[in-house]
Amino acid sequence: MSPLLLSVLLALVSAVAYAAAAIVQERVAASAAGPRYAPLRTPAWWGSVLLNGVGAALHVAALAYGPLSLVQPLGALTIVFALPMAALFVGRRAGRRAWRGALMATVGLAGLLSLTSGAEARPLGDGDRWLLAVCTFAGVGVLFTAAHLVGRSVLRSVVLAAAAGVSFGIASVFTKAVAEVWTPGAPLAEWAGLLVLSALAVTGLLLSQASYRGAGLAAPLATVTVVNPVVAAAVGLTLFGESFRYGTAGTVAALICGAVAAGGLVQLTRDRMTVPAGSSTGSEGDAPGPEVGQGVDVGSVPGSRPDLEVEVRSRAVAGRS
């Protein structure tokens, strides 16, 4: 097997591992009533952590055998793999709008990454690293705060997913920066960079877990999948001295690809926000309605209504007396 073919195979398997991890995370978020960010007592969540680790290792291995311009766009297939896998394994089907949004996000992201060239990349200095770390944690903190100020659960989840994507994207930047200067003779010489890298990776994992609660699978996963490499590419263009291929034409094409990817995210978000009234499942298989014994928030009743009555009727359940 040629190194190029092996790189493609590793990248595809990595995308499948990431997709499987996202499906498990979404199922944990939908079924668990415990902590939103770190359900440590849920074995399935640890399985998703393992799958994410496998995906990351395979991605790094793919980069060792193939060029960045090929491996990175293939990573955008995560969302495309996730939708049929979710339908096959957990019965969560995607509607036309979700598929359209997923394909738009994938095509736009793949095109954007294929236009990015790192041939003229320069090392990242210590001052730039610390400034980038401070700005990243500040930006993630702003997104985290904004997510809790948003009333609608889908928008809140998308904002949390964006924060996770920022964390993962800058973690990739620090991975590249540390790898460029790391030597076997002094494995702990870059301990500060490794510490920041670990903190960003854990932050991204916890935020991505929280983003799946109340928003299904496609919208948060697509947001993380798009924001992650876009943030890393933006840092590469500004700090590493990278550039787009083909000069001005490549820059214009990259902007168009970015707009297509953003349009896909909007489609996925709208897919979750326009669930038909009275339907038990949306186009992506929304969570089922409230069950017996589960509280339902019907909102406040304006004004004073002393004559308001609530009628509670018993309902026969088959198989029960």
Wavefront OBJ file of the C-alpha trace (Angstrom):
o trace
v 0.000 0.000 0.000
v 1.375 3.398 -0.988
v 1.907 6.054 1.719
v -0.682 8.318 0.073
v -3.355 5.609 0.047
v -2.515 4.699 3.646
v -2.887 8.356 4.621
v -6.343 8.527 3.020
v -7.432 5.317 4.743
v -6.219 6.538 8.153
v -7.961 9.891 7.673
v -11.255 8.210 6.767
v -11.112 5.857 9.755
v -10.269 8.836 11.955
v -13.398 10.632 10.721
v -15.469 7.522 11.471
v -14.023 7.358 15.004
v -14.848 11.031 15.599
v -18.376 10.477 14.260
v -18.906 7.476 16.536
v -17.645 9.489 19.520
v -20.090 12.287 18.717
v -23.008 9.844 18.494
v -22.148 8.369 21.892
v -21.771 11.838 23.410
v -25.154 12.891 22.059
v -26.838 9.776 23.419
v -25.256 10.331 26.825
v -26.442 13.944 26.794
v -29.968 12.913 25.791
v -30.363 10.169 28.375
v -28.340 11.298 31.384
v -29.876 13.525 34.025
v -26.539 14.104 35.762
v -23.766 16.611 35.074
v -23.986 18.355 31.732
v -20.260 18.827 31.180
v -18.572 15.762 32.657
v -20.776 12.698 33.267
v -17.865 10.854 34.861
v -20.064 8.078 36.232
v -21.387 7.132 32.797
v -19.298 4.350 31.199
v -20.509 5.259 27.715
v -19.023 8.741 28.094
v -15.607 7.259 28.771
v -16.106 5.224 25.616
v -16.608 8.460 23.680
v -13.420 9.854 25.226
v -11.568 6.755 24.028
v -13.037 7.098 20.532
v -11.975 10.744 20.394
v -8.474 9.702 21.396
v -8.395 7.040 18.686
v -9.596 9.572 16.123
v -6.888 12.049 17.130
v -4.163 9.387 16.987
v -5.289 8.224 13.548
v -5.399 11.819 12.327
v -1.813 12.404 13.451
v -0.758 9.128 11.803
v -2.465 10.193 8.567
v -0.501 13.446 8.615
v 2.706 11.427 8.969
v 2.025 9.611 5.686
v 0.226 12.241 3.636
v 0.130 15.984 3.002
v -1.869 18.371 5.169
v -3.793 19.600 2.107
v -5.262 16.103 1.685
v -5.721 14.929 5.280
v -7.428 18.028 6.673
v -10.279 18.163 4.106
v -10.973 14.456 4.670
v -11.513 15.224 8.350
v -14.506 17.320 7.308
v -16.324 14.088 6.423
v -17.038 13.484 10.116
v -20.494 15.037 9.933
v -21.316 13.146 6.705
v -20.400 9.842 8.345
v -22.236 10.708 11.565
v -25.702 11.112 10.033
v -26.054 7.627 8.455
v -24.261 6.028 11.411
v -26.759 7.633 13.791
v -29.655 6.383 11.656
v -28.183 2.876 11.517
v -27.150 2.383 15.133
v -29.510 4.537 17.203
v -32.437 5.108 14.825
v -31.878 8.884 14.627
v -32.733 9.819 11.059
v -31.845 13.106 9.397
v -34.206 15.097 7.218
v -33.484 16.833 3.946
v -32.512 20.120 5.545
v -30.071 18.402 7.892
v -28.457 16.521 5.007
v -28.313 19.670 2.898
v -26.693 21.593 5.738
v -24.224 18.785 6.466
v -23.154 18.544 2.829
v -22.820 22.322 2.511
v -20.697 22.495 5.658
v -18.508 19.606 4.508
v -17.986 20.862 0.954
v -17.293 24.410 2.113
v -14.863 23.292 4.801
v -13.074 20.830 2.522
v -12.671 23.506 -0.130
v -11.380 26.027 2.395
v -8.822 23.633 3.840
v -7.655 22.485 0.411
v -6.836 26.106 -0.454
v -4.687 26.634 2.639
v -0.943 26.208 2.141
v 1.588 25.892 4.966
v 4.696 25.877 2.803
v 5.968 29.182 4.220
v 5.017 28.547 7.843
v 7.284 30.019 10.505
v 7.740 28.942 14.143
v 5.523 30.459 16.843
v 7.478 32.430 19.454
v 6.960 32.216 23.206
v 5.350 35.652 23.363
v 2.897 34.769 20.609
v 2.050 31.512 22.367
v 1.135 33.143 25.657
v -0.816 35.904 23.937
v -2.692 33.306 21.912
v -3.428 31.227 25.034
v -4.775 34.220 26.961
v -6.922 35.396 24.041
v -8.244 31.882 23.491
v -9.345 31.301 27.069
v -10.866 34.790 27.151
v -12.769 34.112 23.915
v -13.967 30.728 25.152
v -15.093 32.388 28.386
v -17.095 34.972 26.424
v -18.778 32.260 24.339
v -19.482 30.225 27.475
v -21.152 33.226 29.110
v -23.104 34.041 25.959
v -24.357 30.456 25.761
v -25.930 30.777 29.198
v -27.583 34.054 28.239
v -29.256 32.560 25.163
v -32.813 31.455 25.817
v -33.258 28.832 23.107
v -31.574 25.513 23.759
v -30.479 24.992 20.141
v -28.682 28.336 19.948
v -27.151 27.711 23.364
v -25.827 24.367 22.182
v -24.427 25.845 18.964
v -22.602 28.564 20.910
v -21.160 25.942 23.278
v -20.106 23.888 20.253
v -18.427 26.974 18.784
v -16.503 27.415 22.039
v -15.479 23.754 21.865
v -14.347 24.234 18.263
v -12.215 27.214 19.268
v -10.607 25.154 22.047
v -9.876 22.231 19.714
v -8.624 24.513 16.958
v -6.111 26.331 19.168
v -5.121 22.986 20.696
v -4.154 21.937 17.158
v -2.091 25.095 16.835
v -0.232 24.342 20.075
v 0.263 20.739 18.946
v 1.991 22.000 15.820
v 4.031 24.573 17.749
v 5.214 22.039 20.332
v 5.941 19.354 17.721
v 8.186 21.720 15.759
v 10.588 22.303 18.671
v 10.204 19.079 20.676
v 13.260 16.838 20.924
v 13.601 13.347 22.456
v 16.557 14.523 24.543
v 14.422 17.071 26.418
v 10.851 15.742 26.382
v 9.639 18.123 29.129
v 11.299 21.264 27.803
v 7.963 22.333 26.321
v 5.973 21.659 29.498
v 4.196 25.018 29.348
v 2.944 24.376 25.823
v 1.910 20.842 26.756
v 0.015 22.173 29.771
v -1.897 24.695 27.657
v -2.545 22.020 25.040
v -3.971 19.636 27.645
v -6.165 22.347 29.182
v -7.564 23.295 25.766
v -8.242 19.661 24.839
v -10.108 18.972 28.103
v -12.053 22.239 27.811
v -13.104 21.382 24.266
v -14.190 17.895 25.295
v -16.356 19.132 28.166
v -17.928 21.936 26.125
v -18.691 19.606 23.231
v -20.378 17.185 25.624
v -22.600 19.961 26.963
v -23.440 21.168 23.452
v -25.299 17.959 22.595
v -27.922 18.410 25.312
v -31.122 19.718 23.770
v -29.793 20.152 20.222
v -29.494 16.678 18.751
v -26.431 15.508 16.855
v -25.970 17.329 13.561
v -25.885 21.021 14.527
v -23.338 20.807 17.399
v -21.147 18.293 15.558
v -21.107 20.366 12.369
v -20.286 23.487 14.384
v -17.316 21.834 16.084
v -16.195 20.240 12.803
v -16.211 23.586 10.974
v -15.018 25.957 13.707
v -12.090 23.748 14.749
v -10.081 23.802 11.477
v -11.243 27.283 10.510
v -9.835 28.733 13.737
v -6.615 26.751 13.294
v -6.320 27.939 9.685
v -6.963 31.548 10.710
v -4.162 31.372 13.273
v -1.921 29.736 10.677
v -2.587 32.588 8.258
v -1.950 35.317 10.829
v 0.777 33.907 13.094
v 2.491 31.109 11.172
v 2.812 33.021 7.914
v 0.690 30.557 5.952
v -1.253 31.656 2.891
v -3.956 30.601 0.461
v -3.019 28.894 -2.768
v -3.368 30.656 -6.131
v -3.010 34.184 -4.763
v -6.011 36.512 -5.010
v -8.142 33.936 -6.816
v -7.490 31.434 -4.032
v -8.423 34.000 -1.383
v -11.732 34.749 -3.131
v -12.444 31.034 -3.500
v -11.658 30.513 0.189
v -14.130 33.237 1.158
v -16.799 31.577 -0.982
v -16.075 28.200 0.617
v -16.314 29.790 4.056
v -19.696 31.281 3.159
v -20.927 27.874 1.948
v -19.799 26.223 5.197
v -21.483 28.955 7.253
v -24.677 28.488 5.239
v -24.594 24.796 6.051
v -24.374 25.563 9.765
v -27.357 27.900 9.468
v -29.341 25.157 7.734
v -28.524 22.671 10.486
v -29.465 25.147 13.196
v -32.772 25.985 11.513
v -33.474 22.272 11.112
v -33.490 21.935 14.895
v -35.460 25.125 15.496
v -38.338 24.431 13.090
v -39.710 21.178 14.476
v -43.360 20.781 13.411
v -45.783 21.379 16.242
v -47.417 18.277 17.598
v -44.837 15.906 16.173
v -43.058 13.581 18.519
v -39.903 13.538 16.445
v -38.307 16.141 14.243
v -36.406 15.664 11.043
v -33.452 14.368 12.966
v -35.258 12.295 15.512
v -35.843 14.727 18.348
v -36.122 13.574 21.884
v -39.492 12.007 22.732
v -42.161 13.989 24.532
v -42.627 14.020 28.282
v -43.530 10.774 29.935
v -45.747 9.939 32.890
v -44.381 11.537 36.040
v -42.220 14.034 34.155
v -42.825 17.720 34.736
v -43.798 19.914 31.794
v -43.041 23.633 31.715
v -46.016 25.328 30.058
v -44.900 28.871 30.824
v -46.456 31.535 32.969
v -50.071 32.668 32.633
v -50.287 36.467 32.292
v -52.475 38.386 34.701
v -54.540 37.168 37.609
v -56.711 34.194 36.697
v -58.674 33.041 39.777
v -61.088 31.174 37.528
v -58.371 29.147 35.854
v -58.800 25.419 36.413
v -56.555 22.556 35.519
v -58.169 19.284 34.612
v -56.173 16.108 35.170
v -57.511 13.044 33.440
v -56.433 9.475 34.005
v -55.231 7.585 30.991
v -55.332 3.842 30.659
v -52.013 2.298 29.773
v -52.052 -1.002 27.924
v -50.800 -3.828 30.061
v -51.312 -1.971 33.329
v -54.272 -1.843 35.671
l 1 2 3 4 5 6 7 8 9 10 11 12 13 14 15 16 17 18 19 20 21 22 23 24 25 26 27 28 29 30 31 32 33 34 35 36 37 38 39 40 41 42 43 44 45 46 47 48 49 50 51 52 53 54 55 56 57 58 59 60 61 62 63 64 65 66 67 68 69 70 71 72 73 74 75 76 77 78 79 80 81 82 83 84 85 86 87 88 89 90 91 92 93 94 95 96 97 98 99 100 101 102 103 104 105 106 107 108 109 110 111 112 113 114 115 116 117 118 119 120 121 122 123 124 125 126 127 128 129 130 131 132 133 134 135 136 137 138 139 140 141 142 143 144 145 146 147 148 149 150 151 152 153 154 155 156 157 158 159 160 161 162 163 164 165 166 167 168 169 170 171 172 173 174 175 176 177 178 179 180 181 182 183 184 185 186 187 188 189 190 191 192 193 194 195 196 197 198 199 200 201 202 203 204 205 206 207 208 209 210 211 212 213 214 215 216 217 218 219 220 221 222 223 224 225 226 227 228 229 230 231 232 233 234 235 236 237 238 239 240 241 242 243 244 245 246 247 248 249 250 251 252 253 254 255 256 257 258 259 260 261 262 263 264 265 266 267 268 269 270 271 272 273 274 275 276 277 278 279 280 281 282 283 284 285 286 287 288 289 290 291 292 293 294 295 296 297 298 299 300 301 302 303 304 305 306 307 308 309 310 311 312 313 314 315 316 317 318 319 320 321
